[in-house]
Amino acid sequence: MTTTRPTRTAPGASASRAAAPPADARALGLAHYAARGVLEHFLARHGLTFPQQIALRTAVTAETPRTRDDLVAEVRGVLKADPAALHATLDELVGRGLLAVTGAHLRPTGAGREALAAVATETAPVSARIWGGIPGEDLAAAGRVLALVTERADAELARLAAGAPV
């Protein structure tokens, strides 16, 4: 028979890490909204919303220029948002001069690239404090779990959208 006894938190380790409950949907949601809240603090300084930042980053990081419909599809895959709302988001970015219409494509402008760079610069020290000190093996394990949860949730969403029963 195996017995267990309480263990102490290793020196220098946070108690929250030692006593952390297993990952579940609530823990994932709390982490997402905490991190998003930090990001939105900095986005607000630049008059950007979270969906605008995702759309702008998608355009900036694209290897080739994207059409409006391509950008909507890519951002929808990330945010699971209504296409009409995403078209409105793109219109807002064009209206602010952060994206430019070039023929059938939307391209990031210098101002759009500068806005993203400014937010990245401002968030860097906060991100370092949030992520710093987490062992690489913990980050790798979390990455694997989150990738699997995302894959499964996307599959369930597609199944539900196709009218499959719960």
C-alpha positions in Angstrom: 0.0 0.0 0.0 1.3 3.4 -0.9 0.8 6.3 1.5 0.9 9.9 0.7 1.9 12.8 2.8 1.7 16.5 2.1 4.7 18.0 0.4 6.0 21.5 0.8 6.4 24.0 -1.9 10.0 24.1 -3.1 12.0 27.2 -2.1 11.4 30.0 -4.5 8.3 28.3 -6.1 5.0 30.0 -5.7 2.3 28.4 -3.6 -0.2 28.8 -6.4 2.0 26.6 -8.7 2.3 23.9 -6.0 -1.4 23.9 -5.2 -2.7 24.4 -8.7 -5.8 22.4 -9.6 -5.8 20.4 -12.8 -6.4 22.4 -15.9 -10.0 22.7 -17.0 -12.2 25.0 -19.0 -12.6 27.4 -16.1 -8.9 27.7 -15.5 -8.3 28.2 -19.2 -10.9 30.9 -19.4 -9.6 32.7 -16.3 -6.0 32.7 -17.7 -7.3 33.9 -21.1 -9.3 36.8 -19.6 -6.5 37.8 -17.2 -4.0 38.0 -20.1 -6.5 39.6 -22.4 -7.3 42.2 -19.8 -3.6 43.2 -19.6 -3.4 43.4 -23.4 -6.6 45.4 -23.7 -5.1 47.9 -21.2 -2.3 48.7 -23.7 -4.6 48.5 -26.8 -6.9 51.1 -25.3 -3.9 53.6 -25.2 -3.8 53.3 -28.9 -7.6 53.3 -29.5 -7.6 49.7 -30.6 -9.9 46.8 -29.6 -8.9 43.2 -29.2 -10.6 42.2 -32.5 -8.9 45.1 -34.3 -5.5 44.0 -33.0 -6.1 40.4 -34.1 -7.2 41.5 -37.6 -4.3 43.9 -37.9 -1.8 41.4 -36.7 -3.2 38.8 -39.2 -2.7 41.3 -42.0 0.8 42.3 -40.9 2.0 38.7 -40.5 0.5 37.4 -43.7 3.1 36.3 -46.2 1.1 37.6 -49.1 -1.6 40.3 -49.2 -5.1 39.1 -48.2 -8.4 39.9 -49.7 -11.1 41.2 -47.3 -12.8 37.8 -47.4 -9.5 36.0 -46.7 -8.8 38.2 -43.7 -12.4 37.7 -42.4 -12.0 33.9 -42.7 -8.6 33.9 -40.9 -9.7 36.1 -38.1 -13.0 34.2 -37.7 -10.9 31.1 -37.3 -9.2 32.7 -34.3 -12.1 34.7 -32.7 -15.1 32.6 -33.8 -16.8 35.9 -34.4 -19.6 36.8 -36.8 -18.4 37.6 -40.3 -20.4 40.9 -40.4 -18.8 42.1 -37.2 -15.4 41.2 -38.7 -16.1 43.1 -41.9 -17.0 46.1 -39.7 -13.7 45.7 -37.8 -11.8 45.8 -41.1 -13.8 48.9 -42.1 -12.7 50.6 -38.8 -9.0 49.7 -39.5 -9.3 51.1 -43.0 -11.0 54.2 -41.7 -8.2 54.8 -39.2 -5.6 54.4 -41.9 -4.2 51.2 -40.3 -5.1 49.1 -43.3 -5.2 50.3 -46.9 -7.3 49.0 -49.8 -5.2 48.1 -52.7 -7.3 46.6 -55.5 -8.9 43.5 -54.0 -6.5 43.4 -51.1 -6.1 44.9 -47.7 -2.6 45.8 -46.8 -1.2 47.0 -43.5 0.0 50.6 -43.6 3.0 52.0 -41.9 0.8 53.4 -39.2 -0.8 50.0 -38.7 2.7 48.4 -38.3 3.7 51.1 -36.0 0.6 50.7 -33.8 1.3 47.0 -33.4 5.0 47.6 -32.7 4.1 50.2 -30.0 1.7 47.8 -28.3 4.3 45.0 -28.4 7.0 47.3 -26.9 4.7 48.5 -24.2 3.5 45.0 -23.3 6.9 43.3 -23.4 8.0 44.1 -19.7 4.6 43.0 -18.4 4.6 39.8 -20.5 8.1 39.1 -19.2 6.8 39.3 -15.6 3.8 37.1 -16.4 5.7 34.4 -18.3 9.1 34.7 -16.6 10.3 31.9 -14.4 7.9 29.3 -15.8 10.0 26.2 -16.6 10.3 25.4 -20.2 9.0 21.9 -19.7 5.8 23.4 -18.1 5.4 25.7 -21.0 5.9 22.8 -23.5 3.3 20.7 -21.6 0.8 23.5 -21.5 1.4 24.2 -25.2 0.6 20.6 -26.1 -2.6 20.6 -23.9 -3.8 23.9 -25.3 -3.2 22.8 -28.9 -5.2 19.6 -28.3 -8.0 21.5 -26.5 -8.1 24.0 -29.4 -8.2 21.2 -32.0 -11.0 19.4 -30.2 -13.1 22.5 -29.5 -12.7 23.6 -33.2 -13.9 20.1 -34.3 -16.9 20.3 -31.9 -17.8 23.8 -33.1 -17.7 22.6 -36.7 -19.8 19.6 -35.8 -22.4 21.8 -34.0 -22.4 24.4 -36.9 -23.2 21.5 -39.3 -26.3 20.7 -37.2 -25.0 17.7 -35.4 -26.9 16.8 -32.2 -25.3 17.6 -28.9 
